[in-house]
Amino acid sequence: MTHHPPHVAAPHPVPDQHGANLYDTDPMLETLLRVYLPADLLAHLKPLLQRLGGLAGGRLDTLAGIADKNPPTLQLRDRTGIDAQKIDKHPAYVEMERLAFGEFAMAAVSHRPGVLGWEGRMPSAVKYALFYLFVQAEFGLCCPVSMTDSLTRTLRKYGTPELIERYLPALTSLDLDTLAQGSMFMTEQGAGSDISATATLARPAPGHAGQWLLTGNKWFCSNPDAALAMVLARVEGDPAGMKGVSLFLLPRDLEDGSHNHYRIVRLKDKMGTRSMASGEINLEGARAFLIGERGRGFQQMADMVNNSRLSNGVRAAGLMRRAVSEALFIARHRVAFRKHLVELPLMRRQLIKLILPAEQARTMVFQTAEALRAADGGDASAHSLARILTPLIKFRATRDARKVTGDAMEVRGGCGYIEEWADPRLVRDAHLGSIWEGTSNIVALDVVRAIRREQSLPALKAHLNRLLAESALDPGLRREFETCMARVLELATAAAAPDADTLARRAASALYHLASAIAMAWEAARAGAPERLTLARLVLRHRLLPNDPLADDRHGETAQAELQLLGC
C-alpha cells in the first residue's frame, strides 16, 4: 500500500486539467493585458475572455478533439452525378466556426466598430488575445479565421471602392450563413517560397470589363472552399520574375450563383491541422479581379502574408502556453517518489525551460500588436518596427513551439503520447508553424530584408532604448542590456551586408531574444510584476550572454528563479 506524507493529499494518479478555465488559471495574461489595453476596454472584455477561457479548457477543447479525429472530406459530385464539389465539415468543426467567427468575432474585430459590444474599433491586441486563448484548444480553425481577417485587411488597403463595398459586409459578418470566409492561393509545385517562379497565368475576360481569367495550379490551399481568395498570377505577356506577378481576388461563386471555373482536385492528408481542409486547386479560366497595381502582386500579397505571419506567431505562443499549462498542472498534482513532481529539482528545471520561450513569445505578441496599431495609425517608425518584429516572432516562436510542446508531452509521461490527450495534437500542429507562410530560412532572410530596405534596425534600436529608459533597472543590469544590445545590433548589421545571408538565422534569433528580454523588463516595471524581470534576466543569461555549460548553478540565479516562477 502506498502511503503519502501528511502534507501531500492523495490525488488521482492521472491528473486531468480538462474543464479548467484557461483565462483564470493564467493570471499573467490579465496582468499583461492591463499593460497593453486601456482599463475601461479590459474591464469590458474580461467577462468575454473568461467565457472563452472556460470554453478553451472545456467544450471547445472537446470539439477540437472530435474535429481532429473526423477531418473534412471532399465531395466531387452529387448523388445524381452532377459535378458539385463540396467540402463536408464535421458538426464539431462547424460549431467551432460559429464560436470563432460569430460569438467572438475574431475575423471582424479589427475591421468593424461596434463589435463585441464596444462602441469603437478595438486595437489589434484584442484580436490577438482572443486568438491566444482560442488556439489553446483549436489550432486548425485559426488559419481560416486569420486568413479571413488578413484578406479583409488587404482588400481594404488595395481594393477598389466597388470591390470593398461589394465584399466587406460579408467578410465581417458574424452570421455563419452570410459570412464570406477568406483564403490565399499562393503556393505552386514549381515555385514554393520562390514567388518569382509563379506560373499561373491571367488574361482579360472577354465581355467582362475589369475581370480576368486565371489558369494554372495551386498546390497547397488551406480553406480551399472559401468564398474569396487572394491569388498570385502572372498576366500574359508581363515580364518574368517578381515584377510580372500580380494579385487577384477570386470569388468562389459567380454573379449568377454558379461556381467559378476552378476545381478542388483533392484534400491533403496532413500530419496536423487535421480539422481544417487544405487542398490542391486547378484554375480553369476562373474569373477574378485585379487588386492594386499590376505587377506589384508580391508587395501587396506581402501585406496579407505578414499579417498572417503575426497570427502564426500568436498561435505558436498559444500552443506553448497550453503545453506549459498542462505541464504545470501535472507537476503540481502528480505524486511520484512520495513528492509532487514540482518538488523535484530536475522537474523544476524542465518546467522553467518550457516557461521561458512561452513567455518570450507572449511578450512579442503584444509588442508586435502594439507596433501594428501605431503603424496603422500612420506612424512611419512604427511601420518599420512592425516590419521587423513580425518576421522575428514568426521565425523564433514557431520553432520554439515545436520543442516546448514536445518536451511538455514528456511531463505527462506515457499518457502524453496517447491521442486521448491534447499533447499529441499540440505537437502535430506546432510543426506547421515554421513551414507555412515562409519556412525558417525564408523568414530569417525577410528579417535581413527589413534591415536592408526599410530602416527597421534603427527603429528597433530606438524602440528598445525607450523601453530600457522606462524600465527602472539598476545600473549594473542596465549596462549588461546595453552591452548586449550593441553586440546584437552589430551582428544584425553584419547579416545585412551583401553575401552575408549565412548570418541571417543567428541574427534573427539574437534580435528576438534581445527584444523579448528588454520588453519583459519593461513589462515588469509597468505591471509591477517582478517575475517578468526574472524572465528577462534568464533570457539575458541563457540566450544572449556567454554561458558555461559546465558551471554549477545549483545555488545561483536560475535556482532562485525556479522557486519564484513556479510558486514554490
C-alpha positions as CSV (number, residue, x, y, z in Angstrom):
1,M,0.0,0.0,0.0
2,T,1.2,3.5,-0.9
3,H,1.5,6.0,2.0
4,H,1.6,9.7,1.4
5,P,3.2,12.1,3.9
6,P,0.7,14.2,5.9
7,H,1.3,17.3,3.8
8,V,0.6,15.5,0.5
9,A,-3.0,14.7,-0.5
10,A,-3.7,11.5,-2.4
11,P,-4.7,12.9,-5.8
12,H,-5.9,10.8,-8.7
13,P,-2.8,9.2,-10.2
14,V,-3.5,10.6,-13.7
15,P,-4.2,14.4,-13.3
16,D,-6.6,15.8,-15.8
17,Q,-7.0,19.6,-16.2
18,H,-10.0,19.3,-18.6
19,G,-12.7,21.7,-17.5
20,A,-10.4,24.4,-16.1
21,N,-10.8,28.0,-17.2
22,L,-7.6,28.8,-19.2
23,Y,-8.1,32.5,-18.6
24,D,-8.5,32.2,-14.8
25,T,-5.6,29.8,-14.5
26,D,-3.3,32.2,-16.3
27,P,-3.3,35.4,-14.2
28,M,-0.2,36.7,-16.0
29,L,-2.4,37.2,-19.1
30,E,-4.6,39.7,-17.4
31,T,-1.5,41.4,-15.9
32,L,-0.1,41.9,-19.4
33,L,-3.5,43.0,-20.8
34,R,-3.5,45.7,-18.2
35,V,-0.3,47.0,-19.7
36,Y,-1.3,46.9,-23.3
37,L,-5.1,47.7,-23.2
38,P,-7.0,50.7,-21.7
39,A,-8.5,49.9,-18.3
40,D,-12.1,50.5,-19.5
41,L,-11.7,48.3,-22.5
42,L,-10.2,45.5,-20.4
43,A,-13.0,45.7,-17.9
44,H,-15.5,45.4,-20.8
45,L,-13.7,42.4,-22.3
46,K,-13.0,40.5,-19.1
47,P,-16.3,38.5,-19.0
48,L,-15.8,37.6,-22.7
49,L,-12.2,36.5,-22.1
50,Q,-13.3,34.4,-19.1
51,R,-16.0,32.8,-21.2
52,L,-13.5,32.0,-23.9
53,G,-11.1,30.7,-21.3
54,G,-13.8,28.4,-19.9
55,L,-14.6,27.1,-23.4
56,A,-11.0,26.6,-24.3
57,G,-10.5,24.4,-21.2
58,G,-13.7,22.5,-21.7
59,R,-16.3,22.4,-24.5
60,L,-14.0,23.9,-27.2
61,D,-11.2,21.5,-26.3
62,T,-13.7,18.6,-26.7
63,L,-14.9,19.9,-30.1
64,A,-11.3,20.3,-31.2
65,G,-10.5,16.7,-30.3
66,I,-13.6,15.4,-32.2
67,A,-12.8,17.5,-35.3
68,D,-9.2,16.3,-35.3
69,K,-10.3,12.7,-35.4
70,N,-13.0,13.5,-38.1
71,P,-11.3,15.5,-40.7
72,P,-13.2,17.2,-43.6
73,T,-14.0,15.2,-46.8
74,L,-14.3,16.3,-50.4
75,Q,-17.4,15.5,-52.3
76,L,-16.9,16.0,-56.1
77,R,-20.3,15.0,-57.4
78,D,-23.8,14.8,-56.0
79,R,-25.8,11.6,-56.0
80,T,-27.3,12.3,-59.4
81,G,-23.8,12.5,-61.0
82,I,-23.6,16.3,-61.4
83,D,-20.3,17.9,-60.7
84,A,-20.9,19.8,-57.5
85,Q,-17.7,20.0,-55.4
86,K,-18.3,20.5,-51.7
87,I,-16.2,20.1,-48.6
88,D,-18.2,18.3,-45.8
89,K,-17.1,19.5,-42.4
90,H,-17.9,17.7,-39.2
91,P,-20.5,19.3,-37.0
92,A,-17.9,19.8,-34.2
93,Y,-15.9,22.0,-36.6
94,V,-19.0,23.9,-37.7
95,E,-19.8,24.6,-34.0
96,M,-16.2,26.0,-33.6
97,E,-16.7,28.2,-36.6
98,R,-19.8,29.7,-35.0
99,L,-17.8,30.5,-31.9
100,A,-14.8,32.0,-33.7
101,F,-16.5,33.9,-36.4
102,G,-19.7,34.6,-34.6
103,E,-19.7,34.9,-30.8
104,F,-16.1,36.1,-30.5
105,A,-15.9,38.0,-33.9
106,M,-12.3,37.1,-34.3
107,A,-12.2,37.9,-38.1
108,A,-14.2,41.1,-37.8
109,V,-13.0,42.7,-34.6
110,S,-10.2,44.7,-36.3
111,H,-12.4,45.9,-39.1
112,R,-15.8,46.9,-37.7
113,P,-16.8,49.3,-34.9
114,G,-19.4,48.1,-32.5
115,V,-18.2,44.5,-32.3
116,L,-18.4,42.6,-29.0
117,G,-20.5,45.4,-27.5
118,W,-17.7,48.0,-27.8
119,E,-18.7,51.3,-29.4
120,G,-15.4,52.0,-31.3
121,R,-12.9,49.9,-33.2
122,M,-10.7,47.8,-31.0
123,P,-6.9,47.7,-31.1
124,S,-5.0,44.7,-32.6
125,A,-4.1,43.4,-29.1
126,V,-7.8,42.5,-28.5
127,K,-7.9,40.2,-31.6
128,Y,-4.6,38.5,-30.6
129,A,-5.7,38.0,-27.0
130,L,-8.8,36.2,-28.4
131,F,-6.6,34.1,-30.8
132,Y,-4.2,33.4,-27.9
133,L,-7.0,31.8,-25.9
134,F,-8.9,30.1,-28.7
135,V,-5.8,28.4,-30.1
136,Q,-5.0,26.7,-26.8
137,A,-7.9,24.5,-27.7
138,E,-8.1,24.6,-31.5
139,F,-5.3,25.4,-33.9
140,G,-6.6,24.4,-37.4
141,L,-9.6,26.7,-37.5
142,C,-7.4,29.7,-36.5
143,C,-6.0,29.5,-40.0
144,P,-9.3,30.3,-41.9
145,V,-10.1,32.9,-39.3
146,S,-6.7,34.6,-39.7
147,M,-6.9,34.4,-43.5
148,T,-10.3,36.0,-43.5
149,D,-9.0,38.8,-41.3
150,S,-5.9,39.2,-43.4
151,L,-7.8,39.1,-46.7
152,T,-10.1,41.8,-45.4
153,R,-7.2,44.0,-44.4
154,T,-5.5,43.6,-47.8
155,L,-8.8,44.2,-49.7
156,R,-9.4,47.4,-47.7
157,K,-5.9,48.6,-48.4
158,Y,-5.6,47.9,-52.1
159,G,-9.0,47.0,-53.4
160,T,-11.2,49.4,-55.5
161,P,-14.1,51.1,-53.6
162,E,-16.5,49.0,-55.6
163,L,-14.9,45.7,-54.5
164,I,-14.7,46.8,-50.9
165,E,-18.4,47.8,-50.9
166,R,-19.4,44.5,-52.5
167,Y,-17.5,42.1,-50.3
168,L,-16.6,43.8,-47.0
169,P,-20.0,43.3,-45.3
170,A,-19.9,39.5,-45.9
171,L,-16.2,39.3,-44.8
172,T,-17.0,40.9,-41.5
173,S,-20.4,39.2,-40.9
174,L,-20.9,37.5,-37.6
175,D,-23.6,35.2,-39.0
176,L,-22.2,32.0,-40.5
177,D,-24.9,31.8,-43.1
178,T,-23.9,35.2,-44.6
179,L,-20.2,35.1,-43.8
180,A,-17.6,35.1,-46.6
181,Q,-14.5,33.3,-45.4
182,G,-11.2,34.1,-46.9
183,S,-8.1,32.3,-48.1
184,M,-4.9,32.8,-50.2
185,F,-3.9,30.6,-53.1
186,M,-0.1,31.2,-53.5
187,T,1.9,28.0,-53.4
188,E,2.7,26.2,-56.6
189,Q,4.6,22.9,-57.2
190,G,7.4,24.6,-59.1
191,A,7.5,27.7,-57.0
192,G,7.0,27.1,-53.3
193,S,8.6,30.0,-51.5
194,D,10.0,31.4,-54.8
195,I,7.1,33.6,-55.8
196,S,9.1,34.8,-58.8
197,A,8.5,31.4,-60.3
198,T,4.7,31.7,-60.2
199,A,3.3,30.0,-63.4
200,T,-0.4,30.7,-63.0
201,L,-1.5,33.0,-65.9
202,A,-4.1,35.8,-66.1
203,R,-5.7,37.2,-69.2
204,P,-8.5,39.7,-69.7
205,A,-12.0,38.2,-69.6
206,P,-13.8,38.9,-72.9
207,G,-17.1,40.8,-72.4
208,H,-16.4,41.4,-68.7
209,A,-14.5,44.7,-68.3
210,G,-12.2,44.8,-65.3
211,Q,-12.2,41.0,-64.9
212,W,-9.5,38.4,-65.6
213,L,-9.4,34.7,-66.3
214,L,-6.9,32.7,-64.3
215,T,-5.4,29.4,-65.5
216,G,-2.9,27.2,-63.5
217,N,-2.5,25.0,-60.5
218,K,-2.1,25.9,-56.8
219,W,-0.5,23.2,-54.8
220,F,-1.3,23.9,-51.1
221,C,-4.5,25.9,-50.4
222,S,-5.8,26.0,-46.9
223,N,-9.6,26.6,-46.6
224,P,-9.9,25.8,-50.3
225,D,-13.7,26.3,-50.4
226,A,-13.5,29.9,-49.0
227,A,-15.9,32.4,-50.5
228,L,-13.0,34.6,-51.5
229,A,-9.3,34.0,-52.1
230,M,-6.3,36.2,-52.9
231,V,-4.4,34.6,-55.7
232,L,-1.0,35.4,-57.3
233,A,-0.8,35.1,-61.1
234,R,1.2,36.5,-64.0
235,V,-0.6,38.5,-66.7
236,E,0.2,37.0,-70.1
237,G,3.0,39.0,-71.7
238,D,4.2,40.5,-68.5
239,P,7.9,40.1,-67.6
240,A,9.3,37.0,-65.9
241,G,10.4,37.3,-62.3
242,M,8.8,39.1,-59.4
243,K,7.9,42.2,-61.4
244,G,5.5,40.2,-63.5
245,V,3.4,38.8,-60.6
246,S,0.0,40.5,-59.9
247,L,-2.6,40.0,-57.1
248,F,-6.2,38.9,-57.9
249,L,-9.3,38.4,-55.8
250,L,-11.0,35.1,-56.7
251,P,-14.7,34.7,-55.8
252,R,-15.9,31.1,-55.3
253,D,-19.2,31.9,-56.9
254,L,-20.1,34.0,-59.9
255,E,-22.8,36.7,-60.1
256,D,-25.4,34.2,-61.4
257,G,-24.8,31.9,-58.4
258,S,-22.9,29.3,-60.4
259,H,-19.5,28.0,-59.2
260,N,-16.4,29.8,-60.6
261,H,-14.2,27.9,-63.0
262,Y,-11.8,26.1,-60.7
263,R,-11.8,22.6,-59.2
264,I,-10.6,21.3,-55.8
265,V,-8.7,18.3,-57.0
266,R,-8.1,16.6,-53.7
267,L,-7.6,17.4,-50.0
268,K,-4.2,16.9,-48.3
269,D,-3.6,14.2,-45.7
270,K,-1.8,16.3,-43.2
271,M,0.3,15.5,-40.1
272,G,-1.5,18.2,-38.1
273,T,-4.3,20.8,-38.5
274,R,-6.5,17.9,-39.5
275,S,-9.7,19.6,-38.6
276,M,-9.3,22.2,-41.4
277,A,-9.3,21.4,-45.1
278,S,-6.2,22.0,-47.3
279,G,-6.3,21.1,-50.9
280,E,-5.0,21.3,-54.4
281,I,-6.8,23.6,-56.9
282,N,-6.9,23.7,-60.7
283,L,-7.8,27.1,-62.1
284,E,-9.6,26.6,-65.4
285,G,-10.3,30.1,-66.6
286,A,-11.6,31.2,-63.2
287,R,-12.9,34.8,-63.2
288,A,-11.1,37.2,-60.8
289,F,-10.5,40.9,-60.1
290,L,-7.1,42.7,-60.2
291,I,-6.2,44.0,-56.7
292,G,-3.9,47.1,-56.5
293,E,-1.2,47.8,-59.1
294,R,-0.5,45.4,-61.8
295,G,3.0,43.8,-61.4
296,R,3.1,44.5,-57.7
297,G,1.4,41.4,-56.6
298,F,4.2,40.2,-54.3
299,Q,4.4,43.5,-52.4
300,Q,0.6,43.6,-52.0
301,M,0.3,39.9,-51.0
302,A,3.2,40.5,-48.6
303,D,0.9,42.7,-46.5
304,M,-1.5,39.8,-46.2
305,V,1.3,37.3,-45.6
306,N,2.9,39.5,-42.9
307,N,-0.4,39.8,-41.1
308,S,-0.8,36.0,-41.3
309,R,2.8,35.6,-40.0
310,L,2.0,37.6,-36.9
311,S,-1.1,35.5,-36.4
312,N,1.1,32.4,-36.8
313,G,3.4,33.7,-34.1
314,V,0.3,34.3,-31.8
315,R,-0.8,30.7,-32.5
316,A,2.7,29.4,-31.6
317,A,2.6,31.4,-28.4
318,G,-0.9,30.0,-27.5
319,L,0.2,26.4,-28.2
320,M,3.2,26.9,-25.9
321,R,1.0,28.4,-23.2
322,R,-1.4,25.4,-23.4
323,A,1.6,23.0,-23.2
324,V,3.0,24.8,-20.2
325,S,-0.4,24.9,-18.5
326,E,-0.8,21.2,-18.9
327,A,2.8,20.5,-17.7
328,L,2.3,22.8,-14.6
329,F,-1.0,21.1,-13.7
330,I,0.5,17.7,-13.9
331,A,3.6,18.7,-11.9
332,R,1.5,20.2,-9.2
333,H,-0.9,17.3,-8.9
334,R,1.1,14.1,-9.8
335,V,2.8,12.4,-6.9
336,A,5.9,10.2,-7.5
337,F,8.6,9.1,-5.1
338,R,6.3,10.5,-2.3
339,K,6.5,14.0,-3.6
340,H,4.6,16.2,-6.1
341,L,6.6,16.4,-9.3
342,V,7.1,20.1,-8.9
343,E,9.1,19.5,-5.8
344,L,11.7,17.5,-7.8
345,P,14.7,19.7,-8.8
346,L,15.1,18.3,-12.3
347,M,11.4,18.8,-13.0
348,R,11.5,22.4,-11.8
349,R,14.4,23.0,-14.2
350,Q,12.5,21.3,-17.0
351,L,9.4,23.5,-16.3
352,I,11.5,26.7,-16.4
353,K,12.8,25.6,-19.8
354,L,9.2,25.4,-21.0
355,I,8.0,28.6,-19.4
356,L,10.8,30.9,-20.7
357,P,10.2,30.6,-24.5
358,A,6.4,30.6,-23.9
359,E,6.6,33.9,-22.1
360,Q,9.1,35.4,-24.6
361,A,6.6,34.6,-27.3
362,R,3.7,36.1,-25.3
363,T,5.6,39.4,-24.8
364,M,6.5,39.6,-28.5
365,V,2.8,39.1,-29.5
366,F,1.8,42.2,-27.6
367,Q,4.8,44.2,-28.6
368,T,4.2,43.4,-32.3
369,A,0.4,44.1,-32.0
370,E,1.2,47.5,-30.4
371,A,3.6,48.3,-33.2
372,L,1.0,47.3,-35.8
373,R,-1.6,49.5,-34.1
374,A,0.7,52.5,-34.3
375,A,1.7,51.7,-37.9
376,D,-1.9,51.6,-39.0
377,G,-2.3,55.0,-37.4
378,G,0.3,56.4,-39.7
379,D,3.4,56.2,-37.6
380,A,6.3,55.6,-40.1
381,S,8.8,54.5,-37.4
382,A,6.2,52.0,-36.1
383,H,5.7,50.6,-39.6
384,S,9.5,49.9,-39.7
385,L,9.3,48.4,-36.3
386,A,6.4,46.1,-37.1
387,R,8.1,45.2,-40.3
388,I,10.9,43.5,-38.4
389,L,9.1,42.3,-35.3
390,T,6.6,40.3,-37.5
391,P,9.2,38.0,-39.1
392,L,11.1,37.8,-35.8
393,I,8.2,36.3,-34.0
394,K,7.3,34.0,-36.9
395,F,10.9,32.8,-37.1
396,R,11.6,32.1,-33.5
397,A,8.3,31.4,-31.7
398,T,7.2,28.8,-34.2
399,R,10.5,27.0,-33.8
400,D,10.3,27.2,-30.1
401,A,6.7,25.8,-30.1
402,R,7.9,22.5,-31.6
403,K,10.3,21.9,-28.7
404,V,8.1,23.2,-26.0
405,T,5.1,21.1,-27.0
406,G,7.3,18.0,-27.4
407,D,9.1,18.5,-24.0
408,A,5.8,19.3,-22.3
409,M,4.4,16.0,-23.6
410,E,7.1,14.2,-21.6
411,V,5.9,15.7,-18.3
412,R,2.7,13.7,-18.7
413,G,4.7,10.6,-19.3
414,G,3.2,7.7,-21.3
415,C,-0.3,9.3,-21.2
416,G,1.1,12.2,-23.1
417,Y,1.8,10.0,-26.1
418,I,-1.8,8.9,-26.2
419,E,-4.2,10.6,-28.6
420,E,-6.9,10.8,-26.0
421,W,-5.0,13.7,-24.5
422,A,-4.2,17.1,-26.1
423,D,-0.4,16.6,-26.1
424,P,-0.1,14.8,-29.5
425,R,-2.3,17.3,-31.2
426,L,-0.3,20.2,-29.9
427,V,2.9,18.6,-31.1
428,R,1.5,17.8,-34.6
429,D,0.0,21.3,-35.0
430,A,3.1,23.0,-33.7
431,H,5.3,21.6,-36.6
432,L,3.3,23.5,-39.2
433,G,4.1,26.9,-37.8
434,S,7.7,27.1,-39.1
435,I,6.6,25.8,-42.6
436,W,3.6,27.7,-43.9
437,E,3.8,31.4,-44.8
438,G,7.6,31.0,-45.2
439,T,9.9,28.4,-43.9
440,S,12.5,29.4,-41.3
441,N,15.2,30.3,-43.9
442,I,12.8,32.4,-45.9
443,V,11.6,34.3,-42.8
444,A,15.1,34.8,-41.5
445,L,16.1,36.3,-44.8
446,D,13.0,38.5,-44.6
447,V,14.4,39.9,-41.3
448,V,17.5,40.8,-43.2
449,R,15.4,42.3,-46.0
450,A,13.6,44.5,-43.4
451,I,17.0,45.7,-42.2
452,R,18.3,46.4,-45.7
453,R,15.3,48.1,-47.2
454,E,13.1,49.5,-44.5
455,Q,15.2,51.1,-41.9
456,S,14.0,48.6,-39.4
457,L,17.1,48.3,-37.3
458,P,17.2,52.0,-36.3
459,A,13.5,51.7,-35.5
460,L,14.1,48.7,-33.3
461,K,17.1,50.2,-31.6
462,A,15.1,53.4,-30.8
463,H,12.2,51.3,-29.5
464,L,14.4,49.1,-27.3
465,N,16.2,52.1,-25.9
466,R,12.9,53.7,-25.0
467,L,11.8,50.5,-23.2
468,L,15.1,50.4,-21.3
469,A,14.7,54.0,-20.2
470,E,11.3,53.2,-18.8
471,S,12.3,50.0,-17.1
472,A,13.9,51.5,-13.9
473,L,16.7,48.9,-14.0
474,D,19.6,49.0,-11.6
475,P,22.7,50.5,-13.3
476,G,24.6,47.2,-13.5
477,L,21.7,45.3,-15.2
478,R,21.1,48.3,-17.5
479,R,24.7,48.2,-18.6
480,E,24.5,44.5,-19.3
481,F,21.5,45.0,-21.5
482,E,23.2,47.9,-23.3
483,T,26.4,46.0,-23.9
484,C,24.4,43.0,-25.2
485,M,22.3,45.3,-27.4
486,A,25.4,46.7,-29.0
487,R,26.7,43.2,-29.8
488,V,23.4,42.0,-31.2
489,L,22.9,45.1,-33.4
490,E,26.5,44.6,-34.7
491,L,25.6,41.1,-35.7
492,A,22.4,42.2,-37.4
493,T,24.2,44.9,-39.3
494,A,26.8,42.3,-40.5
495,A,24.0,39.9,-41.5
496,A,22.5,42.7,-43.8
497,A,25.8,43.1,-45.7
498,P,26.0,41.7,-49.2
499,D,26.7,37.9,-49.4
500,A,26.2,37.5,-45.6
501,D,23.0,35.5,-45.7
502,T,24.5,32.7,-43.7
503,L,24.3,35.0,-40.6
504,A,20.6,35.6,-41.1
505,R,19.3,32.9,-38.7
506,R,21.8,33.8,-35.9
507,A,20.9,37.4,-36.2
508,A,17.1,36.7,-36.2
509,S,17.4,34.7,-33.0
510,A,19.6,37.2,-31.3
511,L,17.3,40.1,-32.2
512,Y,14.3,38.1,-30.9
513,H,15.9,37.3,-27.6
514,L,17.1,40.8,-27.1
515,A,13.8,42.4,-27.9
516,S,11.8,39.9,-25.8
517,A,14.2,40.3,-22.8
518,I,14.1,44.1,-22.8
519,A,10.3,44.1,-23.3
520,M,9.8,41.8,-20.4
521,A,11.9,44.1,-18.2
522,W,9.7,47.0,-19.3
523,E,6.6,45.0,-18.6
524,A,7.9,44.2,-15.1
525,A,8.1,48.0,-14.4
526,R,4.8,48.8,-15.9
527,A,2.8,46.0,-14.3
528,G,4.7,45.8,-11.0
529,A,5.4,42.1,-11.9
530,P,8.9,41.1,-10.7
531,E,8.6,37.7,-12.3
532,R,8.8,39.4,-15.7
533,L,12.2,40.9,-14.7
534,T,13.3,37.4,-13.6
535,L,12.4,36.1,-17.0
536,A,14.2,38.9,-18.7
537,R,17.4,38.1,-16.7
538,L,17.1,34.4,-17.7
539,V,16.9,35.3,-21.4
540,L,19.9,37.6,-21.0
541,R,21.9,35.0,-19.1
542,H,21.0,31.9,-21.1
543,R,20.1,33.2,-24.6
544,L,22.4,36.1,-25.1
545,L,25.4,36.2,-22.9
546,P,28.3,33.6,-23.0
547,N,27.3,30.7,-20.7
548,D,29.5,27.9,-19.4
549,P,27.5,24.6,-19.8
550,L,29.7,23.0,-17.1
551,A,29.1,25.7,-14.5
552,D,27.5,24.7,-11.2
553,D,24.5,27.0,-10.7
554,R,22.6,24.9,-8.1
555,H,22.5,27.9,-5.7
556,G,22.6,30.6,-8.3
557,E,20.1,32.8,-10.0
558,T,18.4,30.0,-12.0
559,A,17.6,28.0,-8.9
560,Q,16.1,31.1,-7.2
561,A,14.1,31.8,-10.4
562,E,12.6,28.3,-10.3
563,L,11.2,28.9,-6.9
564,Q,9.7,32.3,-7.8
565,L,8.3,31.4,-11.2
566,L,6.8,28.1,-10.1
567,G,5.4,29.5,-6.8
568,C,7.4,27.1,-4.7
